[in-house]
Amino acid sequence: MLPLNMKKIIYTLTGLLSMQTVSAHCPLCTAAAGAAVLGAKYYGADMSVIGIFLGAFAISIGLWINRKAKQYIPFQKTIVLLASFLLTVIPIVYAIPSDHIYAPILWLGSAGGILNKVYWVNKLLFGSIIGTFLTLGAWWIHLKIKETHGRVFFPFQGIVITLAILFLCGAILQWVF
């Protein structure tokens, strides 16, 4: 009779050895975006650039959860993505002091109206929103390439496309601000 600890070890090893190989896109993308957030902060990038990678990190977590979760309610994927963004980005935006940028919306109406006003936006939040949409767009491009050609062209294609788009936009924002 084996001791209880030995049984746990044997069951764990048996479970690990019988696992199927998985082609992971989102967990690696999430880790890459998280590492980019830390790298951007370490090298003194503008807060909007850090926000781009923070938004990518938040949305990558939501995409990963959506891939693993079973569909229970209508619009569940949208709700998970929105919750992932809000629960990741908003607490960080309020915890880290950041500069603001102004966004003049001078379209129509009287001065001070909703469409004729200057809005001040937190740079970290601004970058996070941009990073969210860039990541969703890069993910869509990756899926379209797979759908059109029936395969990926190179290993980790989704990560490479996502990070290339994020770094390009981050460089542009660093140059602008």
ROGU-642758 format. One record per residue: z, y, x of N, C-alpha, C in turn; residue number from 1. Coordinates in steps of 0.05 Angstrom, whole numbers. Each point is the difference from the previous one (the first is absolute). Layout:
<<Z Y X> <Z Y X> <Z Y X> NUM>;
...
END
This chain:
<<0 -24 17> <0 24 -17> <0 25 18> 1>;
<<-19 18 -5> <-2 24 15> <19 22 -10> 2>;
<<10 16 18> <17 23 -9> <-17 19 -16> 3>;
<<14 16 -16> <-14 19 -18> <-17 20 16> 4>;
<<9 10 22> <-16 19 16> <-25 -12 10> 5>;
<<1 -26 8> <-24 -14 10> <-20 -3 -22> 6>;
<<9 -6 -24> <-18 -3 -23> <-14 26 -6> 7>;
<<14 23 2> <-12 26 -5> <-22 5 21> 8>;
<<6 -7 25> <-20 4 21> <-25 -17 -5> 9>;
<<4 -25 -7> <-23 -18 -5> <-16 10 -24> 10>;
<<13 8 -22> <-14 10 -23> <-16 26 7> 11>;
<<12 17 16> <-13 25 8> <-24 -6 16> 12>;
<<3 -17 20> <-23 -7 18> <-22 -14 -16> 13>;
<<7 -18 -18> <-20 -13 -17> <-15 20 -17> 14>;
<<15 19 -12> <-13 20 -16> <-19 18 16> 15>;
<<9 8 24> <-17 16 17> <-25 -14 9> 16>;
<<2 -26 6> <-23 -15 10> <-19 -7 -23> 17>;
<<9 0 -25> <-18 -6 -22> <-12 24 -13> 18>;
<<5 24 10> <-11 25 -11> <-29 1 5> 19>;
<<-15 13 -19> <-28 4 3> <-5 26 16> 20>;
<<-23 1 14> <-7 24 14> <-9 21 -20> 21>;
<<10 24 5> <-6 23 -18> <-14 22 16> 22>;
<<-21 11 -12> <-14 22 13> <14 26 -10> 23>;
<<18 11 16> <16 22 -9> <-14 27 6> 24>;
<<-4 15 -20> <-12 27 3> <21 21 -3> 25>;
<<13 0 -22> <19 22 -7> <25 0 17> 26>;
<<13 -22 6> <24 2 17> <-5 12 27> 27>;
<<-23 -8 12> <-7 11 26> <-7 30 -2> 28>;
<<-14 6 -21> <-7 28 -4> <25 17 -5> 29>;
<<19 -11 -14> <25 14 -5> <15 4 26> 30>;
<<1 -20 16> <14 2 26> <-14 21 18> 31>;
<<-27 -1 0> <-15 19 16> <4 29 -9> 32>;
<<1 4 -26> <5 27 -10> <28 9 6> 33>;
<<19 -18 -2> <28 7 7> <3 7 29> 34>;
<<-14 -15 17> <0 6 29> <-13 27 6> 35>;
<<-21 6 -15> <-14 25 3> <18 24 -8> 36>;
<<17 -4 -20> <19 21 -8> <19 6 23> 37>;
<<10 -21 12> <19 3 22> <-14 12 24> 38>;
<<-24 -9 6> <-15 11 23> <-7 29 -4> 39>;
<<-8 8 -24> <-7 27 -6> <24 18 3> 40>;
<<23 -9 -10> <25 16 3> <9 2 29> 41>;
<<-3 -22 15> <8 0 28> <-16 19 16> 42>;
<<-26 1 -5> <-18 17 16> <-2 29 -11> 43>;
<<16 7 -20> <2 27 -9> <-24 9 -18> 44>;
<<-11 -18 -15> <-22 7 -17> <10 18 -23> 45>;
<<-18 15 -12> <6 17 -23> <11 -17 -23> 46>;
<<18 12 -16> <12 -15 -22> <-21 -10 -20> 47>;
<<-22 14 -3> <-20 -10 -18> <-13 -26 10> 48>;
<<-3 -2 27> <-11 -24 12> <20 -23 -4> 49>;
<<25 5 4> <20 -21 -4> <0 -8 -30> 50>;
<<-4 19 -17> <-2 -6 -29> <-24 -18 -6> 51>;
<<-22 4 14> <-23 -18 -5> <8 -29 5> 52>;
<<13 -5 22> <8 -27 6> <22 -10 -18> 53>;
<<18 18 -8> <21 -8 -19> <-12 -8 -27> 54>;
<<-19 15 -10> <-14 -7 -25> <-15 -26 3> 55>;
<<-12 -5 23> <-14 -25 5> <20 -24 0> 56>;
<<23 5 12> <21 -20 1> <10 -7 -28> 57>;
<<5 21 -16> <10 -5 -27> <-20 -15 -18> 58>;
<<-26 8 2> <-20 -13 -17> <-6 -28 10> 59>;
<<2 -5 26> <-5 -26 11> <22 -20 -10> 60>;
<<24 10 -2> <22 -17 -11> <-7 -7 -29> 61>;
<<-9 20 -15> <-7 -6 -28> <-23 -19 -3> 62>;
<<-20 3 17> <-23 -19 0> <9 -28 7> 63>;
<<18 -2 19> <10 -26 8> <16 -14 -22> 64>;
<<17 16 -13> <15 -11 -22> <-18 -8 -23> 65>;
<<-21 16 -6> <-18 -7 -21> <-15 -26 6> 66>;
<<-6 -5 25> <-14 -24 7> <17 -25 -5> 67>;
<<26 3 4> <18 -22 -3> <11 -4 -28> 68>;
<<0 22 -16> <13 -1 -26> <-18 -11 -22> 69>;
<<12 -13 -19> <-15 -11 -23> <-1 23 -20> 70>;
<<-22 1 -16> <-4 21 -20> <17 -6 -24> 71>;
<<19 18 -6> <17 -4 -23> <-4 21 -22> 72>;
<<-6 24 7> <-4 22 -20> <-26 14 5> 73>;
<<-11 14 -20> <-24 15 5> <5 23 20> 74>;
<<-20 6 16> <2 21 20> <22 -5 21> 75>;
<<7 -25 4> <21 -6 19> <-7 8 28> 76>;
<<-25 -4 8> <-8 7 27> <2 30 5> 77>;
<<-8 16 -20> <2 29 2> <29 9 2> 78>;
<<17 -13 -17> <28 7 0> <13 -7 26> 79>;
<<-7 -23 12> <12 -8 26> <-9 19 22> 80>;
<<-26 8 0> <-9 19 20> <14 27 -2> 81>;
<<2 10 -25> <14 25 -4> <29 -1 7> 82>;
<<14 -22 -7> <28 -3 6> <4 -3 31> 83>;
<<-19 -14 13> <2 -3 29> <-2 28 13> 84>;
<<-19 16 -9> <-4 27 11> <25 17 -5> 85>;
<<9 1 -25> <23 17 -7> <26 -8 13> 86>;
<<5 -26 2> <25 -10 11> <0 1 31> 87>;
<<-24 1 12> <-1 2 29> <-2 29 9> 88>;
<<-18 15 -11> <-7 27 10> <20 21 -9> 89>;
<<7 1 -25> <16 22 -11> <27 2 14> 90>;
<<15 -23 4> <26 3 14> <-3 10 29> 91>;
<<-22 -8 13> <-4 9 27> <-8 30 1> 92>;
<<-16 8 -19> <-8 28 -1> <24 18 -4> 93>;
<<19 -8 -16> <24 16 -4> <20 -2 22> 94>;
<<-1 -22 16> <19 -4 21> <-8 13 26> 95>;
<<-26 4 4> <-10 11 26> <-9 28 -5> 96>;
<<11 20 14> <-9 27 -3> <-29 3 10> 97>;
<<-16 14 -15> <-29 3 6> <-9 28 -6> 98>;
<<-22 8 13> <-13 25 -6> <-14 -2 -27> 99>;
<<-9 22 -10> <-16 1 -24> <-27 12 5> 100>;
<<-19 -7 -16> <-27 12 0> <-4 12 -27> 101>;
<<-17 20 -1> <-5 12 -26> <-28 -9 -10> 102>;
<<-1 -4 -26> <-25 -8 -13> <-6 20 -22> 103>;
<<-18 19 5> <-7 19 -20> <-19 -12 -21> 104>;
<<9 0 -25> <-17 -9 -22> <-6 26 -16> 105>;
<<-23 11 6> <-8 26 -12> <-25 -4 -16> 106>;
<<2 -16 -21> <-24 -7 -16> <-4 18 -24> 107>;
<<19 1 -18> <-3 17 -23> <26 6 -13> 108>;
<<0 18 -18> <25 8 -14> <13 24 13> 109>;
<<22 8 -12> <14 23 10> <16 -7 25> 110>;
<<7 20 16> <15 -4 24> <27 -13 -7> 111>;
<<7 -21 14> <24 -14 -4> <-3 -24 -20> 112>;
<<-23 -2 -12> <-5 -23 -18> <-3 -25 17> 113>;
<<-1 -23 -14> <0 -26 14> <-26 -3 17> 114>;
<<-22 12 -8> <-25 -2 15> <-7 25 16> 115>;
<<20 17 3> <-4 24 16> <26 7 15> 116>;
<<6 -18 18> <26 2 13> <-1 -12 28> 117>;
<<17 8 18> <2 -12 27> <23 -19 0> 118>;
<<-5 -25 6> <20 -21 1> <8 -6 29> 119>;
<<25 -5 4> <10 -8 27> <6 -30 -1> 120>;
<<-12 -15 19> <2 -29 0> <13 -9 26> 121>;
<<18 -19 -1> <12 -11 24> <-22 -15 16> 122>;
<<-1 5 26> <-21 -12 17> <2 -31 0> 123>;
<<24 -10 0> <4 -29 1> <-10 -13 -26> 124>;
<<6 13 -23> <-10 -10 -25> <-30 3 -2> 125>;
<<-11 22 9> <-29 5 0> <-14 -22 16> 126>;
<<9 -6 24> <-12 -21 17> <4 -27 -13> 127>;
<<22 -5 -13> <5 -26 -12> <-20 -5 -23> 128>;
<<-6 20 -15> <-19 -3 -22> <-28 -6 11> 129>;
<<-7 15 21> <-26 -5 13> <-1 -28 12> 130>;
<<21 -9 13> <1 -26 12> <-2 -22 -21> 131>;
<<12 4 -23> <-2 -19 -22> <-29 -4 -8> 132>;
<<-14 22 -5> <-27 -3 -9> <-19 -10 22> 133>;
<<5 7 25> <-16 -10 22> <4 -31 3> 134>;
<<24 -9 -3> <6 -29 2> <-13 -15 -23> 135>;
<<2 11 -24> <-14 -13 -23> <-30 -1 4> 136>;
<<-11 22 11> <-29 1 5> <-8 -20 22> 137>;
<<16 -2 21> <-6 -18 22> <2 -29 -10> 138>;
<<20 -6 -17> <3 -26 -11> <-24 -7 -17> 139>;
<<-10 19 -16> <-23 -4 -17> <-25 -5 17> 140>;
<<-3 15 22> <-23 -4 18> <1 -29 12> 141>;
<<23 -8 9> <4 -27 11> <-8 -21 -21> 142>;
<<9 3 -25> <-6 -20 -20> <-30 1 -7> 143>;
<<-13 23 0> <-28 2 -6> <-17 -14 22> 144>;
<<9 3 25> <-14 -13 23> <2 -31 -4> 145>;
<<24 -9 -6> <4 -29 -5> <-16 -10 -23> 146>;
<<-1 16 -22> <-15 -8 -24> <-30 0 6> 147>;
<<-10 20 13> <-29 2 5> <-10 -21 19> 148>;
<<15 -5 22> <-10 -18 21> <13 -28 -2> 149>;
<<20 -3 -18> <12 -26 -3> <20 -7 22> 150>;
<<6 18 18> <18 -5 22> <8 26 13> 151>;
<<19 -1 17> <7 23 17> <-16 -2 25> 152>;
<<-6 23 13> <-16 0 24> <16 -6 25> 153>;
<<25 7 0> <17 -5 23> <29 -4 -9> 154>;
<<16 -14 16> <28 -4 -8> <15 27 -4> 155>;
<<17 0 -19> <17 23 -7> <-17 25 -8> 156>;
<<-23 -5 -13> <-18 21 -8> <14 20 -18> 157>;
<<16 -9 -19> <13 19 -18> <19 19 15> 158>;
<<14 -11 20> <19 17 15> <-15 20 17> 159>;
<<-22 -9 13> <-15 18 17> <-13 22 -16> 160>;
<<-11 -6 -23> <-13 21 -17> <22 20 -9> 161>;
<<22 -11 -10> <21 18 -10> <11 18 22> 162>;
<<7 -11 23> <11 16 22> <-20 20 11> 163>;
<<-26 -8 1> <-20 18 10> <-3 25 -18> 164>;
<<0 -5 -26> <-1 22 -19> <25 17 2> 165>;
<<23 -12 1> <25 15 2> <2 17 25> 166>;
<<-7 -12 23> <1 15 25> <-20 23 1> 167>;
<<-24 -5 -11> <-20 22 -2> <10 23 -17> 168>;
<<10 -6 -23> <11 21 -17> <24 13 12> 169>;
<<17 -16 13> <24 11 14> <-8 19 22> 170>;
<<-21 -7 15> <-9 18 22> <-11 26 -12> 171>;
<<-14 -1 -22> <-10 24 -13> <23 17 -9> 172>;
<<20 -11 -14> <23 15 -9> <16 12 23> 173>;
<<3 -15 22> <14 10 23> <-14 24 11> 174>;
<<-26 -1 1> <-16 22 10> <1 25 -19> 175>;
<<0 -5 -26> <1 22 -20> <27 14 0> 176>;
<<21 -16 1> <27 12 -2> <11 4 28> 177>;
END
